[in-house]
Amino acid sequence: MTVEDDATKFQRDKAAFEQNCLQLRALIQEFHKTPLLSASLTGGLLAVMSVFKDHDEHFEHFVVVMCALIALFNAMIGLSCIRIRDVMQCYIEKASVFSEDFGEKGGRPAKPIFKELGNFSIAIGYAIMMGVVALTAIVLPLVAYGCTRFNAIPLVTTAAGLLTWYGWARWRHRVDNVDAVVAYYDRKGHDYIKETEPLDMREEVERFARHLPTSARVLDVGAGAGRDSKTLLDKGFKVVALEPSKVFAEHLRSIMGLAVSEMKAQDVEEVETFDGIWACASLLHFDEKKLPKVMQRLCRALRPNGIFYMSFKNGDGVRLPAKDGILFHDMTSDRLSKLATDNGLKVIEMWSNASKLQGTNEAQWNNIVARKPS
Ligand SMILES: C[S@@+](CC[C@H](N)C(=O)[O-])C[C@H]1O[C@@H](n2cnc3c(N)ncnc32)[C@H](O)[C@@H]1O
């Protein structure tokens, strides 16, 4: 590594470290507002309860309903504290990539006053506090009015609320992770490898590669059969193939020297890490709403002066009806150029060519090579 490379790497690591520290600090500030939120909600509901104390003949029922709300809200805020603790831990782990010391101590001083208070004890403390309030609100009506079905409402509401929340979170997790496009490629993967591996894309790769420094780090987004990853490896680049389909990822792992990351483009976390991003026919699975966010992530992962290649089938917007139930987003060369410039990239060259897939050569593809400014 040259002296200049060392200096650039240091600046990049420093920026990423500072960014993680800032985000962690902002999150901690927000986190300490949770007891206030719990106190205001509980206090507010108690105040509402007291207003009806001398007037309402159904006061007893009213208390039970209010207790149900107090229990539910506090149980949820308590769980949120545990979730926020995990996010804080995640920032610390990310920052520790740049400073081991930071990771080991989890942001603690060398000589804490109470060593026994481990990292994040305050988060667990808040969660316990809110758990106790929730439990009290469940037990109170049972103690005060006896064990009737009606007085079990706080318990039932809290259990139902937490179960709904958990169910919703699990459902979101499944929806986010089982993506129709990925499922499609998992189904068709083996045939797709046979069809696309022999295609000759060397000219396109060369038009991208000639702008890269020697031994550049390249991210192949949606690498598929790994055809272009192989050409890039042969040129002496360090290539990471990003591929969310299991079938493709397994195939890619058999390519010598290729690093494989089984994930989606929208989850890329790297900051200024790659000298080149190669996205051949892969960003076409994002619609107008999702594409800008993915582009933002990928451009963030590109180093200053880095080179971005993309290709889309010629057309105007999302193709309907969707083929095999999956989305295809087509782009005219004007739209493609706008996509690059909207993301701060400077167009180096654009060209069109016929599809190289057998039986589809009437289809036109638009290609672009663009540079991220320094
Ligand atoms: C039309 S294929 C192109 C494959 C390869 N680049 C080629 O030129 O042969 C689209 C690729 O994008 C991948 N893909 C789909 N959704 C993705 C996502 N969210 N992030 C990254 N890649 C994705 C697919 O698994 C597939 O490998």
The ligand as an ORCA input file, in Angstrom:
! r2SCAN-3c Opt
* xyz 0 1
  C     -31.243    -10.201    -14.289
  S     -30.233    -10.883    -13.034
  C     -28.632    -10.277    -13.483
  C     -27.536    -11.143    -12.985
  C     -26.127    -10.760    -13.462
  N     -25.742     -9.457    -13.021
  C     -26.037    -10.876    -14.954
  O     -25.791     -9.854    -15.603
  O     -26.163    -11.987    -15.462
  C     -30.660     -9.931    -11.616
  C     -29.822    -10.266    -10.400
  O     -30.154     -9.355     -9.365
  C     -30.233    -10.074     -8.148
  N     -31.085     -9.342     -7.202
  C     -32.418     -9.390     -7.067
  N     -32.841     -8.613     -6.064
  C     -31.721     -8.047     -5.560
  C     -31.471     -7.152     -4.495
  N     -32.462     -6.693     -3.748
  N     -30.201     -6.792     -4.235
  C     -29.174     -7.268     -4.992
  N     -29.347     -8.107     -6.019
  C     -30.593     -8.503     -6.298
  C     -30.814    -11.405     -8.561
  O     -30.654    -12.403     -7.583
  C     -30.062    -11.645     -9.845
  O     -28.828    -12.244     -9.613
*
